[in-house]
Amino acid sequence: MAKIAFLGLGVMGFPIAGHLQAKGHSVTVYNRTTEKANKWVAEHGGAMAQTPKEAAKDADFVMACVGNDDDLRSVTLGQDGAFAGMRQGAIFVDHTTVSAQVTDALYGAAKTKGLSFVDAPISGGQAGAENGALSIMCGGDLTAYEAAQPVMEVYAKICRRLGARGAGQKTKMCNQIAIAGLVQGLSEALHFAENAGLDGRAVVEVISQGAAGSWQMANRYETMLDDHFEHGFAVDWMRKDLAICLAAAEENKASLPVTALVDQFYKDVQKLGGGRWDTSSLLKRLRALG
């Protein structure tokens, strides 16, 4: 069993760290607000630290699941950052969805300190984290990935290395690009059904068994029809991710017209006050249009 530091106890990090502790690993957690760290320790045991550096001391693996590029820098760099506390040879695993640029920078910073860095963004939502069934897409050195893989498999449905540093983040961009179009298509289908006087549930029961079926349809159509949008990844976070995708597309010359359009639709949702609604709230926007 490994000694693990886990940084960030949001809706994903909290259950992931719990799975690691339940599996027998020795887990020390850090969270910016100590109330969540105290709650985690009360529920799962383990220990908590006051700084990322303290949490990372003597750890075999330091894992992070925070909000964005700046949050990741804040828990890794500086005198209280995790890199300052990690022993040589330890492995940092980043589950945050961030830009390829910050991944490159932190990979390099880790190397100069004798550390390894694996970018390992996750997909599957809160339910996937709670059920230990996440999709984990990884980039980094093969030896570091192979060492970290058994730890990640504790809470993974699939865990795979896609290439060198940054490959995990670029794969997560593909994931978010695909989701954006799928959710918009599902929203339009349900909106059309409503306006046509059809029973949305009956429609989905039929079309989900054919080529239109998807995870989004299977897991979100009922809450969408019920006008409930508190069941997953927030619009604010999706816009953050899509901004990363669109910036990367500018660099690699990929054409993402649907992604760019859906990003603007999510901007409309934010204007409706739905920044914390889940991503299926694109239907809410269509309903508001009439």
C-alpha positions, -999 to +999 in steps of 0.1 A: +000+000+000+012+035-008+015+067+011-007+093-008-013+130-005-046+141-021-050+178-028-085+192-035-117+178-020-144+190-044-173+168-057-147+146-075-117+147-052-137+140-020-149+105-031-117+097-050-096+102-019-122+081+000-117+052-024-080+053-019-083+053+019-108+024+018-085+004-003-059+005+024-036+033+012-024+059+038-040+091+027-033+126+038-057+153+024-054+190+018-082+214+009-082+252+007-112+253+031-103+232+061-140+224+068-140+199+039-108+183+050-122+179+085-153+164+071-133+140+049-112+128+079-144+124+100-159+101+073-129+082+060-101+084+086-067+093+073-051+126+081-052+162+070-025+188+064-025+226+065-005+231+033+002+211+002+038+209+012+029+193+045+006+168+028+032+158+003+060+151+028+073+115+023+044+106+000+048+081-028+021+098-049+007+133-047-027+136-065-045+168-073-081+175-084-085+213-082-103+239-103-081+255-130-046+264-141-041+290-113-054+266-086-030+239-098-001+263-098-010+273-062-009+238-048+023+228-066+046+258-067+060+281-041+074+275-006+042+258+006+035+240-027+036+202-030+068+202-051+086+217-021+076+188+001+079+159-022+108+135-020+129+127-050+114+099-071+078+107-060+051+110-086+026+138-090-007+129-106-029+157-118-066+150-123-075+186-129-086+197-164-061+224-173-043+238-203-015+219-221+007+249-214+005+246-176+010+208-179+042+214-199+054+239-173+047+218-143+061+187-160+094+206-165+093+220-129+089+185-115+117+171-136+141+197-122+133+186-087+137+149-095+100+143-095+076+127-121+045+143-134+015+125-150-014+145-164-045+124-158-077+144-163-109+125-155-144+120-170-175+104-156-189+132-133-197+131-097-215+097-100-184+082-117-162+094-088-186+082-062-189+048-078-152+044-086-160+042-123-141+071-139-124+073-173-088+085-168-068+097-198-031+100-191+000+116-205+036+115-192+066+092-190+058+055-193+076+045-161+057+071-140+024+061-156+030+024-149+038+031-113+007+052-108-017+031-128-025+006-100-034+034-077-057+051-102-074+019-111-089+019-076-115+045-089-113+039-126-135+022-152-107+027-177-073+041-172-050+045-202-018+064-213-023+082-246+013+095-250+039+118-236+032+148-214+000+167-223-016+138-241-040+133-213-051+169-213-055+169-251-076+137-249-098+154-223-103+183-247-116+157-272-139+145-245-154+179-239-156+188-276-177+156-281-199+163-251-207+198-262-222+187-295-240+157-279-257+177-252-268+204-277-282+177-300-301+160-272-315+194-260-327+202-295-344+168-298-362+171-265-372+207-273-385+197-307-405+168-291-421+191-265-431+217-292-445+189-314-467+177-286-449+144-282-442+125-249-405+131-244-400+100-224-417+078-250-396+094-277-364+087-258-374+051-250-376+045-288-347+065-302-323+056-274-323+020-287-310+031-321-282+052-335-292+083-314-284+066-281-257+080-259-245+083-223-260+118-221-293+106-233-294+076-210-283+096-179-298+131-184-330+130-204-353+125-174-339+154-154-339+176-185-375+169-191-383+176-155-364+209-157-339+198-130-303+209-137-284+202-105-270+168-115-235+172-127-207+192-142-215+230-140-218+253-169-191+276-155-166+247-155-177+236-190-170+271-203-136+270-187-129+237-204-142+248-238-120+279-236-090+256-232-102+235-262-108+265-285-074+280-275-057+247-283-075+245-317-061+279-326-027+265-321-031+232-339-054+246-366-083+223-358-117+236-369-143+235-341-174+254-354-199+234-333-178+237-301-175+275-306-212+278-311-222+257-281-197+277-260-218+308-268-250+289-260-235+282-226-227+319-223-264+325-228-272+300-200-249+319-177-268+351-185-300+333-174-283+328-140-274+292-147-236+292-142-240+265-116-266+245-135-253+213-150-243+211-187-277+196-198-292+231-191-288+239-228-324+228-229-333+256-205-319+280-230-340+266-258-372+268-236-364+304-228-363+312-266-398+298-270 
